[in-house]
Amino acid sequence: MKIYLAHSVHERDRGIKAQRKLEELGYEVFNPFYPDDVIRSDIEAIDRGDIMAWDIADKPKSLDITERDLEGLRKQDIVVCLYPDGRTVGIPCEMFFAAHVLNMPVYSVVPKDMIGHPWIVRYSKAIFTADDDVIDYLRR
């Protein structure tokens, strides 16, 4: 089974940790920040400190990034969303596209105060408040 791992650019370490745990369970994980087929120059620039996250005002570059994310979603079986405590834009977009457009199961990990958010409730097959809880769920 293939998993698209939707997570914040500000929490890439969290995403990598979850990715490793899911891969240990035998899942193939697509991490949009570190895809196998291309090196994300924007992520490398963020890691070097050359730019800040969300500092890509170039329309063609933004289109390329979002189209790559959508293409990645199309190739997966399920989505795991790791919502941060702070602001996020991409995760709800990925969730909506996966659940509403592709009719794909979405499993969401959210801060406790977001458990009852109507959009998360509507588009999540299951909702958790800890990364390990969704990993344990998918272990079964």
C-alpha positions as CSV (number, residue, x, y, z in Angstrom):
1,M,0.0,0.0,0.0
2,K,1.2,3.5,-0.9
3,I,0.9,6.5,1.5
4,Y,1.0,10.1,0.6
5,L,2.4,11.9,3.7
6,A,0.9,15.4,4.0
7,H,2.8,17.5,6.5
8,S,4.1,21.0,7.1
9,V,7.2,22.3,5.5
10,H,8.0,23.6,9.0
11,E,7.8,20.1,10.4
12,R,9.9,18.1,7.9
13,D,11.7,16.3,10.7
14,R,8.3,15.1,12.1
15,G,7.4,13.9,8.6
16,I,10.7,12.0,8.1
17,K,10.2,10.3,11.5
18,A,6.7,9.2,10.6
19,Q,7.8,8.1,7.1
20,R,10.5,5.8,8.6
21,K,8.0,4.2,11.0
22,L,5.5,3.6,8.2
23,E,8.2,2.2,6.0
24,E,9.2,-0.2,8.8
25,L,5.6,-1.5,8.6
26,G,6.0,-2.2,4.9
27,Y,4.3,0.9,3.5
28,E,5.7,2.7,0.5
29,V,5.6,6.4,1.5
30,F,5.6,9.4,-0.8
31,N,7.1,12.4,1.0
32,P,6.3,15.5,-1.1
33,F,9.3,17.4,0.3
34,Y,11.7,14.6,-0.6
35,P,10.3,12.7,-3.6
36,D,12.4,9.9,-5.2
37,D,12.3,11.3,-8.7
38,V,13.5,14.9,-8.2
39,I,15.5,17.1,-5.9
40,R,13.4,19.9,-4.5
41,S,15.7,23.0,-5.0
42,D,13.2,25.0,-2.9
43,I,13.6,22.7,0.1
44,E,17.4,22.7,-0.3
45,A,17.3,26.5,-0.3
46,I,15.2,26.5,2.8
47,D,17.6,24.1,4.5
48,R,20.6,26.3,3.6
49,G,18.7,29.3,4.9
50,D,18.7,31.1,1.5
51,I,14.9,31.5,1.6
52,M,12.2,31.1,4.2
53,A,9.3,28.6,3.9
54,W,6.4,30.1,2.1
55,D,8.8,32.5,0.3
56,I,8.1,31.3,-3.2
57,A,6.3,34.1,-4.9
58,D,7.2,32.9,-8.4
59,K,3.9,31.7,-10.0
60,P,5.5,29.1,-12.4
61,K,7.6,27.6,-9.5
62,S,4.5,27.5,-7.3
63,L,2.6,25.8,-10.1
64,D,5.3,23.2,-10.5
65,I,5.4,22.4,-6.8
66,T,1.6,22.1,-6.4
67,E,1.3,20.1,-9.6
68,R,4.0,17.7,-8.4
69,D,2.1,17.3,-5.1
70,L,-1.2,16.6,-7.0
71,E,0.5,14.1,-9.2
72,G,2.0,12.4,-6.1
73,L,-1.4,12.1,-4.6
74,R,-2.9,10.5,-7.7
75,K,-0.3,7.7,-7.4
76,Q,-1.0,6.7,-3.8
77,D,-3.7,4.6,-2.0
78,I,-4.2,6.6,1.1
79,V,-3.2,9.9,2.7
80,V,-1.9,10.5,6.2
81,C,-2.2,14.2,7.2
82,L,0.0,15.4,10.1
83,Y,-1.5,18.8,11.0
84,P,0.8,21.2,12.9
85,D,-0.2,23.3,15.8
86,G,0.4,26.4,13.7
87,R,-0.9,27.6,10.3
88,T,-1.0,25.3,7.3
89,V,-2.3,25.6,3.8
90,G,-1.1,22.7,1.8
91,I,-2.4,19.9,4.1
92,P,-6.1,20.9,3.9
93,C,-5.7,21.3,0.1
94,E,-4.1,17.8,-0.2
95,M,-6.8,16.4,2.1
96,F,-9.6,17.9,0.0
97,F,-8.1,16.8,-3.3
98,A,-7.5,13.2,-2.0
99,A,-10.9,12.7,-0.3
100,H,-13.2,14.8,-2.5
101,V,-11.7,14.5,-5.9
102,L,-9.9,11.1,-5.8
103,N,-12.3,9.5,-3.2
104,M,-9.2,8.3,-1.3
105,P,-9.1,7.4,2.4
106,V,-7.5,10.2,4.6
107,Y,-6.2,9.6,8.1
108,S,-5.6,12.8,10.0
109,V,-3.5,13.6,13.0
110,V,-4.6,17.0,14.5
111,P,-4.1,19.1,17.5
112,K,-6.8,18.3,20.2
113,D,-8.6,21.6,19.5
114,M,-9.1,20.6,15.8
115,I,-10.7,17.2,16.4
116,G,-14.2,18.5,15.7
117,H,-13.4,20.8,12.7
118,P,-16.2,20.1,10.2
119,W,-13.9,19.8,7.2
120,I,-11.5,17.4,9.0
121,V,-14.4,15.3,10.3
122,R,-16.0,15.2,6.8
123,Y,-12.9,14.2,4.9
124,S,-11.1,12.0,7.4
125,K,-11.7,8.3,7.6
126,A,-10.2,8.4,11.1
127,I,-8.8,11.2,13.3
128,F,-6.0,11.0,15.8
129,T,-4.1,13.4,18.1
130,A,-0.7,11.6,18.0
131,D,1.5,10.4,15.2
132,D,2.1,7.1,16.8
133,D,-1.7,6.5,17.1
134,V,-2.2,6.7,13.3
135,I,0.9,4.5,12.8
136,D,-0.5,1.9,15.3
137,Y,-3.9,2.1,13.5
138,L,-2.2,1.4,10.1
139,R,-0.2,-1.4,11.7
140,R,-3.4,-3.5,11.9
